[in-house]
Amino acid sequence: MSKQNTTPVPVTVVGLGQMGTALADAFLAAGHPTTVWNRTAKKADPLVARGAVRATSVAEAVAGTELVLVCVLDYPAVRELLAPAAESLRGKVLVNLTTGSPEQARAEAEWAAEHGIGYLDGGIMTTPPGIGDSASMILYSGAPELLAAHRPALAVLGDPIDLGADAGLASLYDAGLLGLMWSVFGGWLHASALVGADGVTAARFTEVSNRWLKTVSWFMSGYAEQIDAGEYPGDDATIDVQVVAIGHLLQAGEARGVDGRLPRLHLDLMRSAVEAGHGGDSYARIIDAFRK
């Protein structure tokens, strides 16, 4: 668990699913007086046993604290719960850690501003067991001054990453990073099936995979500069070369009865770039395929 040197401040957590419970637990562990509310009151029992204060309504829950966190199923649920308590929230800081779209986050920020409520939107980049670990990222967007003011308290949940004033950015990053995660998982699972067909354990292969991902991240940093500049020099490995290389991957998979849909998708993207005259460019050029 992360250790924070901070003066305890009262906080409220609305919503006690697995994630909301983990958030409240982290605040309690760090010594913050914590008020909790959940539609099903019984879910608060373990937290109350550890020192939390149970509120009987959302308005009561937010009455005595400046910092209010909400983590529920979706944005319509956020509005349903908070709208009746809007006057009680006036002048306070609302941190919405509910998963949603950038558009929903921006609409919620507008609603909060109309009611005199400070607003931060957040994206939790971990599962409940990772809450309280300083290695876990929690993305925040909205008024930077609010994050700065409440950073010590929010830091007990995980490392606060400030994405700027646009309230929609935390949700946008969250969606993009989850897409990256699923792509990495898919590639790793396909590769594990491939080497596993020859008796290599997933654990042994992953030792090497993790080291390779550090090199991949180095490529990503370089490719990011190319994307921002709109220039794709093929001075590392051209798309033409990678078309040949992925052919070997497909052949190895076919010989072992491994499903090749994922690498064939990559091959289709590469071939489209080659057909468009970009075979001599770097792999980063394929970003054009995703821009419609």
C-alpha positions in Angstrom: 0.0 0.0 0.0 1.2 3.5 -0.7 2.3 5.7 2.2 1.3 9.3 2.1 2.4 12.2 4.3 -0.9 14.1 4.4 -3.2 15.6 6.9 -6.4 13.5 7.1 -9.4 15.2 5.5 -13.0 14.1 5.5 -14.1 12.3 2.3 -17.3 10.8 1.1 -17.6 7.8 -1.2 -20.9 7.2 -3.0 -21.3 3.7 -4.4 -19.9 0.6 -2.8 -19.4 -1.9 -5.5 -16.1 -3.7 -5.5 -14.2 -0.6 -6.7 -16.1 1.9 -4.5 -15.4 -0.3 -1.5 -11.7 -0.4 -2.4 -11.7 3.4 -2.6 -13.3 3.8 0.8 -11.0 1.2 2.3 -7.9 3.0 1.1 -9.1 6.3 2.6 -9.8 4.6 5.9 -6.4 2.9 5.8 -4.7 6.3 5.3 -6.6 7.8 8.3 -9.1 9.9 6.4 -12.5 10.3 8.1 -14.7 8.5 5.5 -18.5 8.7 5.0 -20.1 6.1 2.7 -23.4 5.7 1.0 -24.8 2.8 -1.1 -28.3 2.1 -2.4 -28.1 -1.3 -0.6 -27.1 -0.1 2.8 -25.9 -3.6 3.9 -22.8 -3.3 1.6 -21.5 -0.6 3.9 -21.4 -2.9 7.0 -17.7 -4.1 6.6 -16.5 -0.5 6.1 -18.6 0.8 9.1 -16.9 -2.0 11.1 -13.5 -0.5 10.1 -14.5 3.0 11.1 -16.5 4.5 8.2 -19.7 6.6 8.9 -22.8 5.3 7.2 -25.1 7.9 5.6 -28.7 7.3 5.1 -29.0 9.5 2.0 -26.7 11.0 -0.6 -27.4 14.5 0.7 -26.5 13.4 4.2 -23.3 11.7 2.9 -22.0 14.9 1.2 -23.1 17.4 3.9 -20.0 17.3 6.0 -17.2 16.8 3.5 -15.6 19.0 0.8 -14.3 16.0 -1.3 -16.9 13.7 -2.7 -16.1 10.6 -4.8 -18.7 8.7 -6.8 -18.2 5.3 -8.4 -21.3 3.6 -9.7 -22.5 1.6 -12.7 -22.7 4.4 -15.3 -23.3 8.1 -15.8 -27.1 8.0 -15.8 -26.8 6.4 -12.4 -24.5 9.3 -11.3 -27.0 11.9 -12.4 -29.9 10.0 -10.8 -28.2 9.8 -7.5 -26.6 13.3 -7.4 -29.3 15.5 -9.0 -31.5 15.5 -5.8 -28.5 16.4 -3.7 -27.2 19.2 -6.1 -27.7 21.9 -3.5 -25.8 19.9 -0.9 -23.0 19.5 -3.3 -22.7 23.3 -4.1 -19.2 24.6 -3.3 -17.8 21.1 -2.9 -15.5 19.0 -5.2 -17.0 16.1 -7.0 -14.7 13.4 -8.3 -16.5 11.1 -10.7 -14.6 7.8 -11.1 -17.5 6.1 -12.9 -16.6 4.6 -16.3 -18.2 6.3 -19.3 -17.5 8.2 -22.6 -15.7 11.5 -23.0 -19.1 13.0 -24.1 -20.8 11.9 -20.9 -17.9 13.3 -18.8 -18.1 16.7 -20.5 -21.9 16.8 -20.0 -21.4 15.9 -16.3 -18.8 18.7 -16.0 -21.3 21.2 -17.5 -24.0 20.0 -15.1 -21.7 20.4 -12.1 -20.6 23.9 -13.2 -24.3 24.9 -13.5 -24.8 23.9 -9.9 -21.6 25.5 -8.5 -19.9 22.1 -8.0 -16.2 21.7 -8.7 -15.7 18.7 -11.0 -13.0 16.2 -11.8 -13.5 13.2 -14.0 -11.3 10.1 -13.5 -10.2 6.9 -15.0 -9.0 4.1 -12.7 -6.3 2.2 -14.5 -6.3 -0.8 -12.1 -8.6 -3.4 -10.6 -9.8 -3.1 -7.0 -6.8 -4.9 -5.5 -4.5 -2.3 -7.0 -6.2 0.6 -5.2 -3.9 2.1 -2.6 -0.8 1.1 -4.5 1.3 4.1 -5.7 2.3 2.1 -8.8 -1.3 2.2 -10.0 -2.4 5.1 -12.2 -5.6 7.1 -11.7 -6.2 9.5 -14.5 -7.9 12.9 -13.8 -9.2 15.6 -16.1 -11.0 18.8 -15.3 -10.0 21.8 -13.3 -6.2 21.3 -12.6 -6.4 23.5 -9.6 -8.9 21.2 -7.9 -6.6 18.2 -8.5 -3.7 20.2 -7.1 -5.6 21.1 -4.0 -6.8 17.6 -3.3 -3.8 15.6 -4.6 -2.6 14.5 -1.2 -5.9 12.8 -0.4 -6.4 11.4 -3.9 -2.8 10.1 -3.9 -3.7 7.5 -1.3 -5.8 5.7 -4.0 -2.9 5.6 -6.6 -0.7 7.9 -8.6 -2.8 10.9 -9.8 -2.1 11.7 -13.4 -3.3 15.2 -14.5 -4.5 15.2 -18.1 -5.6 18.8 -18.1 -8.7 21.0 -18.1 -10.9 19.1 -20.6 -13.1 16.9 -18.4 -13.5 14.3 -21.2 -9.8 13.4 -21.5 -9.7 10.9 -18.6 -12.5 8.8 -20.2 -10.8 9.2 -23.6 -7.5 8.0 -22.3 -9.2 5.2 -20.4 -10.8 3.9 -23.6 -7.6 4.1 -25.6 -5.5 2.5 -22.9 -8.0 -0.4 -22.5 -7.9 -0.9 -26.3 -4.1 -1.0 -26.1 -4.3 -3.6 -23.2 -6.7 -5.8 -25.2 -4.5 -5.7 -28.2 -1.4 -6.6 -26.1 -3.3 -9.4 -24.4 -4.5 -10.7 -27.8 -1.0 -10.7 -29.2 0.4 -12.4 -26.1 -2.2 -15.1 -26.0 -1.8 -15.8 -29.7 2.0 -16.0 -29.3 1.7 -18.2 -26.1 -0.5 -20.6 -28.1 2.1 -20.7 -30.9 5.1 -21.5 -28.7 2.9 -23.7 -26.5 2.3 -26.0 -29.4 6.0 -26.9 -29.2 5.9 -27.4 -25.5 7.0 -24.0 -24.2 5.2 -23.0 -21.0 3.4 -19.6 -20.9 5.4 -18.7 -17.9 8.7 -19.2 -19.6 7.6 -17.4 -22.8 6.3 -14.5 -20.7 9.7 -14.0 -19.1 11.1 -13.2 -22.6 7.9 -11.4 -23.7 8.2 -8.9 -20.8 11.7 -8.0 -21.8 10.7 -7.7 -25.5 7.9 -5.3 -24.5 10.5 -2.8 -23.1 12.0 -2.7 -26.6 8.5 -2.3 -28.1 7.9 0.7 -25.8 11.1 2.2 -27.2 9.7 1.8 -30.7 6.4 3.4 -29.6 8.1 6.5 -28.3 10.0 6.9 -31.6 6.9 6.3 -33.6 4.9 8.8 -31.6 7.3 11.5 -32.7 6.8 10.4 -36.3 3.0 10.5 -36.0 3.0 14.0 -34.5 5.3 15.2 -37.3 3.4 13.4 -40.0 6.7 11.9 -41.3 7.4 8.1 -41.4 11.0 7.4 -42.4 11.6 3.7 -42.8 15.0 3.9 -41.1 14.3 1.1 -38.6 12.1 -1.5 -40.4 9.9 -0.7 -43.4 6.4 -2.0 -43.8 7.7 -4.1 -46.8 10.1 -5.9 -44.6 7.4 -6.5 -41.9 5.0 -8.0 -44.5 7.6 -10.7 -45.1 8.2 -11.2 -41.4 4.5 -11.7 -40.6 4.3 -14.3 -43.3 6.6 -16.4 -41.3 4.4 -16.0 -38.2 1.3 -17.1 -40.2 3.2 -20.1 -41.6 4.3 -21.2 -38.2 0.8 -20.9 -36.9 -0.8 -22.8 -39.7 1.8 -25.7 -39.2 0.7 -25.9 -35.6 -3.1 -25.4 -36.0 -3.1 -22.0 -34.3 -5.8 -19.6 -35.3 -4.4 -16.9 -37.5 -7.1 -14.3 -37.5 -5.2 -11.8 -35.4 -1.9 -11.7 -37.5 -4.0 -11.8 -40.7 -5.6 -8.5 -39.5 -2.2 -7.0 -39.1 -1.2 -8.3 -42.5 -4.2 -6.7 -44.2 -3.3 -3.4 -42.6 0.2 -3.7 -43.9 -0.8 -4.7 -47.4 -3.2 -1.7 -47.6 -0.3 0.6 -46.7 1.9 -1.0 -49.3 -0.8 -0.7 -52.0 -1.1 3.0 -51.1 2.6 3.4 -51.9 3.9 3.4 -48.3 5.8 0.1 -48.3 9.1 2.0 -47.6 7.7 3.8 -44.6 7.8 2.8 -40.9 5.1 0.8 -39.3 3.8 4.0 -37.7 2.3 5.0 -41.1 -0.5 2.4 -40.5 -2.1 4.9 -38.2 -3.7 6.2 -41.4 -5.8 3.1 -41.6 -7.5 4.1 -38.3 -8.2 7.7 -39.3 -11.5 8.0 -41.1 
